[in-house]
Amino acid sequence: MIIIKDPSNLQLYLSKYRQNGEKIGFVPTMGALHEGHVELVRQASSSADIIICSIFVNPTQFNDPRDFEKYPITLEQDIIALEAAHTDILFLPSVSQLYPNGTIKLEKYELGYLETILEGFYRPGHFQGVCQVMRRLLDAVKPDLLFMGQKDYQQCMVVKKLMELMKYDTQLITCPTVRETDGLAMSSRNKRLNKQERDNAIGIYKALSQIKENSGRASVEQVKKEALKILEQHHFKVDYVEIAGADTLEILKEWNKQQKHVALIAAFQGDVRLIDNMAINS
Ligand code: AMP
């Protein structure tokens, strides 16, 4: 694996592969890698010729500066994990390399409804930051295939929208959420949970599983209420428990057998904000 920091060096390096018609697969991350990230790299390896992973903790997507400051950094272990997963290139830009004109007064994207709900509502500006960094990363890498995790369900939809807006011809491949053996979705933020919080954190998976099990059996409101109860029993401070259309993220009021649904939760365990989701059928 080679490490490239400068976006223009990366483009130069990749051009020879592109000329040879080799397929470039890209896995963007913020580091503190876990098995979920490694699985994305594996997926990329199975369908692309050259695998690039980026590690960049993007300052413009943190609406809470304390969250940015506390974001775990484990670069040495990350490099070992990426090598083991046969990554070809680690793209490791600095903030000034990715944002040469600084990070204030950046361009805005017309994300419409997607930015008004769930993560968009609770983390104002977050998805603008996601688009700002993804645009720069995609411009640098110009991948054929982009691999992202379903764990960040709404983010996948936002990035898809960005690629439509910018007319990129990259194909987005969303990969299933990798979980710990007890069901907790793997996340870099889990590293910040203490023992008690880690034990409680399973409440999100239990709440989602309860929604899946009871979908269509009681009213949407009732099912959400029971999920909320589970979260509160596990000492979560809840931002939202919602059930939405899987393709539109329109918030569901009544079960609709014609539509696929997804249940989504965001909640704080201590000062660590966790998100997760689960596909459900009513
Ligand atoms: P992050 O480093 O948290 O920004 O995540 C980088 C990529 O890994 C995103 O596409 C995430 O959706 C994906 N990802 C994070 N956690 C998981 C997981 N548990 N399973 C699968 N993909 C994940």
Residues whose N, C-alpha, C, O or C-beta is under 5 A from the ligand:
A	BS01	AMP	P28 T29 M30 G31 G36 H37 F147 M148 G149 Q150 K151 D152 C175 P176 T177 V178 A185 M186 S187
